[in-house]
Every structure is written in structure tokens, then in C-alpha cells.
Amino acid sequence: MYGGLRELLIPCAARVRLGDERAIAFTLDPAYLPYAKKLFAEGMVKTNDCYEVRVRMKARRRSTGPGSASNHFHGHAAQIAGALGYTMDQMKYILKCEAGAMGYPSEMWKGLVIPKSEADATPEEESALIETSHRIAAENGVELKED
């Protein structure tokens, strides 16, 4: 069993300009430092200090709690699920799959559609879920109560 650290995700890191366009660096929150040191120590031995690097802009986070888009979507999913006889988990899966037509991301695994976790959704993706829930409700004669 492999007990080493293989990946370190740092949710937000500020770029440090070094003056050489081929060199990049980021500041690290002190909480991540022990993990980064462990990863680099293992990397020196196992991969000759070579790393796979993915850099992307920090995504805007979706809102949560009362009055949020997430709460809005969950309320609609619960109403539709109750009206159509599905569980909440089944309905959320259906809505996420249907929202794929509006750009809601998913992956394939052995022929199965695996929609992105809503916890990682951007505000735009959350909007796609809400619009999809409105459409599915209308198509199935479900009158949604907007809170």
C-alpha cells in the first residue's frame, strides 16, 4: 500500500513574479507547508524532482444557506422529487444530467455519467441547475413554490 503524499491541492495561492517568464512561483499558506515539504521530499526520490502542475484561476464560489442559489435548487429538487416519486438523490442526479445540455459539467466512468458535485459548482453552473429544475417541473406539470 502506498502511504506517500501524491497530490496537494491549494485552494488559493498568490503568484510571485520572479522576473524570468519561464519560472513561476506561488506563496504558500503556512498550513500547507508541512504537506508541500513532504511532497517535494518524496518527489526528489521518486520522480527526480519532476512534478505535474495544473494552474487555473480561482473559481467563484456558489452561495449557500437561506436565500442562496444552492438552497433554491435543493428546494426545487425536493418538490419535483416528491411530485414525481423519486428520492432527493435520484432527482438531483436527474437534474444534473439534464443540466448537461446547458453546460453543467460531468465525466464519464465505464459508460456512466458522473455529474460534477454541486459542492464544487460555480454560480453559473448553479444557475443552470435552477433553470433545468424550472424546465423539468414545467414539463411534468409540477408547480414550484418559490421561497
Phi, psi and omega in degrees: 000134181278121182254004184277166176275122183256339185208146177226116178260122179249111188300329179207122179226133179276135180284140175252126179276124186259347181094347177246114185297343178274348181251134177234150179210154179225146173283152185238131174300135182306333180296333181269349187302313180300324180289319178296317179299317180295316180298314181291325177296316178291323180296325179298323182277314190272332184231017181056039178062034178248135187227149171273129184236131174237125180239128176215157179292147179296129181282145173291136181274148177283159177275155177224167178092181182304134179080000183275166176296322179298315178296320178301309180299314181297322177298315179295316180300319180295318180295315181293317179301315180297319182289328185258358176081026177255160171283165178299316180299318178298316183293319178297321178297313179301313182295320178296318178297316178296325180290348176302329178294339179258011177098006177293125188287148175208167176236165175251140175220113181049043178084000180258142176276126178242098180293154177302143176297136180296333179299336181258006184288145173278168176302324179293320178292323177297321177298321178298321178295318180293315179297321178295319179296323176298316181295312181297320178297313181298318180297335184250013177067027179264121179271116182274139174265119179270125178263000000 
